[in-house]
Amino acid sequence: MENNFVRNAFKMKLKEGFEVEYKKRHDEIWPELASLLSETGIQDYSIFLDEETLILFAVQKISPDFDFDLLPNHPVVKKWWAYMGDIMDTNPDNSPVTVGLKEVFHLD
């Protein structure tokens, strides 16, 4: 059923000097967070870093019925945000500042 998944892309901002730490933390992603993302309908999730601007570009496939309100309220996600808050631009609730991106081209 992967063909029913839709691409979702957004950008975030890394604080200067934390490139290595950001990668390290994601290389050691908590198993409970990885499971939660999968169970809620996220797959094929990648994050890229533009080293010149420190912009993080994320792209993921989400199920058509993905609930965008579920993850921000989950305790594991809130704990992850608190863990990552010192190295990224964040909102007052520790969620990363994100900007959605519009897809303008895709080639399979």
Buried (B, 14 or more C-beta within 10 A) or exposed (E): EEEEBEEBBBBBBBBEEBBEBBEEBEEEEEEEBEEBBEEBBBEEBEBEBEEEEBBBBBBBBBBEEBEEEEBEEEEBBBBBBEEBBEBBBBEEEBBBEBEEBEEEEEEE
